[in-house]
Amino acid sequence: MQFNQHTKLNGLHAPFSPSQPYWLRYDDEKVMEVYQNRKAAEMGTRLHSWAKQTIDLRIKQPRKSKKTIYAYVNDAIGYQMDTEVVLFYSERFFGTADAISFRNNLLRIHDLKTGKAPVHMEQLMVYAALFCLEYRIRPGDIHIELRIYQNDGIIVHKPEADEIAPIMDKIIHFNKILERADEEVTV
């Protein structure tokens, strides 16, 4: 038999694939909810891409608009932030900050959220911890400002060292445990 070739689909996964057959138990409402959530995630990816390009090109957006994405773009441009920066401690602990800058002893990390679900500042605190670990900076020696842009609002948090240091300690501790586990597997 000559099988049909679907080269455009190589490496992709269908939203409702055989490898994840949970959808067999969905009703009409649930299948629509899952599909709409996937479409919203795709739109979020596209918005992040647009924001990155707009920031990198330094194209300011109208201030009269209440759109959160415009505030995110304008603030990132105004603070001369870099976009989509990987913060790395190990192969097990790293992440990509949407927008980040470090100058005059002030670390800024901004995150654009396009979904409707509530978000947690912990994610940005982990980015701050990864930054401190990677660049060997003690959190008590710098100022930190974290911002989440979502749903026509901006949440600002200025964590103290005693909020970031325990996250750093946990990353170091867990990484050592996982390194030992990997060593035991290879022996």
C-alpha positions as CSV (number, residue, x, y, z in Angstrom):
1,M,0.0,0.0,0.0
2,Q,1.2,3.5,-0.8
3,F,0.4,5.7,2.2
4,N,-0.6,9.3,1.8
5,Q,2.2,11.7,2.7
6,H,1.4,14.6,5.1
7,T,4.7,16.3,5.2
8,K,3.3,19.5,6.6
9,L,2.2,17.7,9.7
10,N,5.5,15.9,10.5
11,G,6.5,16.6,14.0
12,L,3.2,18.2,14.9
13,H,0.5,16.9,17.3
14,A,-3.2,17.2,16.6
15,P,-5.3,18.9,19.4
16,F,-7.2,15.7,19.6
17,S,-4.7,13.0,18.9
18,P,-4.6,9.2,19.4
19,S,-1.7,9.6,21.8
20,Q,-3.8,11.6,24.3
21,P,-7.3,10.1,24.0
22,Y,-8.8,12.0,26.9
23,W,-11.2,13.6,24.4
24,L,-13.0,10.4,24.0
25,R,-14.8,11.2,27.3
26,Y,-15.6,14.8,26.3
27,D,-19.0,16.1,25.6
28,D,-19.7,18.9,23.0
29,E,-19.2,21.6,25.6
30,K,-15.8,20.2,26.8
31,V,-14.5,19.7,23.2
32,M,-15.3,23.3,22.4
33,E,-13.7,24.6,25.7
34,V,-10.5,22.6,25.0
35,Y,-10.4,23.8,21.4
36,Q,-11.0,27.5,22.3
37,N,-8.3,27.3,25.0
38,R,-5.8,25.9,22.4
39,K,-6.8,28.7,20.0
40,A,-6.3,31.3,22.8
41,A,-2.8,29.8,23.5
42,E,-1.9,30.1,19.8
43,M,-3.1,33.8,19.8
44,G,-1.0,34.4,23.0
45,T,2.1,33.0,21.1
46,R,1.4,35.3,18.2
47,L,0.9,38.4,20.5
48,H,4.1,37.6,22.3
49,S,5.9,37.5,18.9
50,W,4.3,40.8,17.8
51,A,5.3,42.4,21.1
52,K,8.9,41.2,20.9
53,Q,9.3,42.5,17.3
54,T,7.7,45.8,18.2
55,I,9.9,46.3,21.3
56,D,13.0,45.2,19.4
57,L,12.2,47.8,16.7
58,R,11.4,50.4,19.4
59,I,7.9,51.2,17.9
60,K,5.9,52.8,20.7
61,Q,2.2,52.3,20.8
62,P,-0.7,54.8,21.4
63,R,-0.9,55.8,25.0
64,K,-4.6,56.6,24.9
65,S,-5.4,52.9,24.4
66,K,-6.1,50.9,27.5
67,K,-4.7,47.7,25.9
68,T,-2.4,46.0,28.3
69,I,-0.1,44.9,25.5
70,Y,0.5,48.5,24.5
71,A,1.5,49.4,28.1
72,Y,3.8,46.3,28.1
73,V,5.5,47.3,24.8
74,N,5.8,51.0,25.8
75,D,7.3,50.2,29.2
76,A,9.8,47.7,27.8
77,I,10.9,50.3,25.2
78,G,11.0,53.1,27.8
79,Y,13.1,50.9,30.2
80,Q,15.3,49.7,27.3
81,M,14.6,46.1,28.1
82,D,15.8,43.1,26.2
83,T,13.1,40.6,25.1
84,E,12.9,36.8,25.3
85,V,16.1,36.4,27.4
86,V,16.9,32.9,28.6
87,L,18.0,32.8,32.2
88,F,20.0,29.6,32.9
89,Y,21.1,27.8,36.0
90,S,21.3,24.2,34.7
91,E,19.7,22.0,32.1
92,R,16.9,21.3,34.7
93,F,16.4,24.9,35.8
94,F,16.1,27.7,33.2
95,G,13.4,29.9,31.6
96,T,12.8,32.7,29.2
97,A,11.9,36.1,30.5
98,D,9.5,38.1,28.3
99,A,11.4,41.4,29.0
100,I,14.3,42.1,31.3
101,S,16.9,44.7,32.1
102,F,19.6,45.2,34.6
103,R,21.1,48.6,35.0
104,N,22.0,50.9,37.9
105,N,21.6,48.0,40.3
106,L,17.9,47.5,39.4
107,L,16.7,44.3,37.9
108,R,13.4,44.6,36.0
109,I,11.4,41.6,34.7
110,H,8.1,42.1,32.9
111,D,5.8,39.4,31.8
112,L,2.9,39.6,29.3
113,K,0.0,37.4,30.1
114,T,-2.6,37.0,27.4
115,G,-4.9,34.5,29.1
116,K,-7.8,35.2,31.4
117,A,-6.8,32.9,34.3
118,P,-5.2,34.5,37.3
119,V,-1.4,34.4,37.4
120,H,1.1,34.3,40.2
121,M,4.1,36.5,40.9
122,E,6.1,33.4,41.8
123,Q,7.0,32.8,38.2
124,L,8.7,36.2,38.0
125,M,10.4,35.6,41.3
126,V,11.8,32.4,39.9
127,Y,13.2,34.4,36.9
128,A,14.8,36.8,39.4
129,A,16.3,33.8,41.3
130,L,17.7,32.3,38.0
131,F,19.1,35.7,37.1
132,C,20.9,36.0,40.5
133,L,22.2,32.5,40.2
134,E,23.4,32.8,36.6
135,Y,25.1,36.1,37.1
136,R,26.3,35.4,40.7
137,I,24.5,38.4,42.2
138,R,23.1,38.3,45.7
139,P,19.5,39.5,45.8
140,G,20.2,41.7,48.8
141,D,22.7,43.7,46.8
142,I,20.2,44.8,44.2
143,H,16.7,46.2,43.8
144,I,14.2,44.1,41.9
145,E,10.9,45.2,40.2
146,L,8.6,42.6,38.7
147,R,5.6,43.4,36.6
148,I,2.8,41.3,35.2
149,Y,0.7,42.8,32.4
150,Q,-2.7,41.1,32.1
151,N,-6.4,41.9,31.5
152,D,-5.9,45.7,31.2
153,G,-3.9,45.9,34.4
154,I,-0.4,45.9,35.7
155,I,0.6,44.1,38.9
156,V,3.9,45.4,40.4
157,H,5.9,43.6,43.0
158,K,9.2,44.7,44.5
159,P,10.5,41.6,46.3
160,E,13.0,41.7,49.1
161,A,16.0,39.4,49.3
162,D,14.3,37.1,51.8
163,E,11.7,36.3,49.0
164,I,14.3,35.5,46.3
165,A,17.0,33.8,48.3
166,P,14.9,30.7,49.4
167,I,13.9,30.2,45.7
168,M,17.6,30.2,44.8
169,D,18.4,27.8,47.6
170,K,15.6,25.4,46.4
171,I,16.9,25.5,42.8
172,I,20.4,24.7,44.0
173,H,19.2,21.9,46.3
174,F,16.8,20.3,43.8
175,N,19.5,20.5,41.1
176,K,22.0,18.6,43.3
177,I,19.4,15.9,44.0
178,L,18.6,15.5,40.3
179,E,22.3,15.5,39.4
180,R,22.9,12.6,41.8
181,A,19.9,10.8,40.4
182,D,21.3,11.2,36.9
183,E,24.7,9.9,38.0
184,E,23.2,6.8,39.6
185,V,21.4,6.0,36.4
186,T,24.6,6.3,34.3
187,V,26.7,4.2,36.6
